[in-house]
Amino acid sequence: MRYRTFGRTGWQVGEIGYGMWGMGGWVDSDDAQSRASLRRAVELGVNFFDTALAYGEGRSERLLGELAREVGRERVIVATKIPPKTRRWPSRRGYRLEEEFPPEYIRESTYRSLEHLGLEWIDLQQFHTWEDAWAQDERWQRVVDDLKREGVIRAMGVSVNRWEPWNGIGAILTGWIDAVQVIYNLFDQAPEDALFPLCREKKIGVIARVPFDEGTLTGTLTLESRWPEGDWRNTYFVPENLRQSVERAERLRADLPPGMTMPELALRWILQNDAVSTVIPGMRRIGHVEANCAVSDGQPLDAGLINRLKAHRWDRTPTTWSQ
């Protein structure tokens, strides 16, 4: 595992991190399988784990807390998130801070996460949704300052809404935010335009999420793909999105180097950008952990290939199914 500096925190984080949404709330989650995958990740050098209070209403946090106590707190950097009080995803223009993240709720949610984790502090707390219209509001700033001074959290971040990388720049400019979590992958290249340059300038940790575009960039989707009843992917891959996703993945195959899988290419694309501190693929099986961690070998993509891959950029705007 290769390590990168996580912004101004100075933490050394594995460039392959661990996204824990799937083991919290997806219909086919299996705790025994999840525990084995988490342990294997630590063995391979993964030390950054991203969960959230809303992932299975604490289920994912409890699994992470178990891991930290088992392998040693110093080997696990814990990142979690405060859900909006209204449980509305994604955030939309006009939502008010006092409805989504009132100050006492920020504090209560942080302590609820600590209870699930069974730990004394959270390394990185994050707002699970965000509106830059709230950036200058001193109410959230004061409670974040209090939580840091009390030693309950070490750093604060924002998770940026899907396909809105600009909607976090205001938060960074306040000086109160240490990290930003944003969708960045072979299709979603827009963070490179304005967000990443600012993160470099301000020494902000960058967490790249959704590296496989919810599965499109694994190369396994077809027009007949279906998921179990209740699975979130059924509402995301509506016919319109599924068709376009499959078509774009097929076009990408023409640029796939011999001997390289599409997931490997997807991860290497992200890691070639030095603004990224860590990428957090969801991994629920040991095989996925081993395959993803193997990409952290320091082997860069060919410059000509990188230029060709830029042509696969897919600029999208939020819609009713893109929560």
Number of C-alpha atoms within 10 A of each C-alpha: 16 15 17 18 19 23 21 13 16 11 16 17 22 26 28 31 28 27 21 26 22 19 26 25 19 16 14 13 15 14 15 9 13 22 19 14 20 23 17 17 24 19 11 16 19 25 23 26 24 25 26 25 24 21 20 17 15 21 21 26 31 22 21 28 20 16 20 22 15 10 13 10 14 9 15 20 21 23 22 29 25 25 23 23 15 9 12 13 15 18 19 13 9 8 14 14 19 14 11 21 24 16 17 13 18 24 18 12 18 22 17 15 26 22 15 19 26 16 18 13 20 22 20 22 29 25 22 24 22 26 22 16 16 17 22 13 12 11 16 21 16 13 17 23 14 14 20 17 11 11 13 21 22 17 22 23 26 25 22 24 24 22 20 15 24 15 19 24 18 16 22 23 14 12 12 17 22 25 27 25 24 25 24 25 25 24 25 21 18 21 19 14 11 12 20 22 13 16 21 15 10 16 19 25 27 25 25 25 24 20 25 23 18 14 15 23 27 17 18 12 18 15 13 8 12 12 13 11 9 11 14 14 16 16 14 16 22 12 13 9 13 19 15 14 21 19 15 18 20 16 11 19 12 8 15 16 13 6 6 9 14 21 22 18 21 19 23 22 20 21 24 15 11 12 26 25 25 27 27 23 25 22 22 24 17 18 11 16 24 15 12 22 22 14 20 18 10 12 10 12 14 9 10 8 13 16 10 11 17 13 11 17 14 14 10 13 9 13 10 8 11 17 14
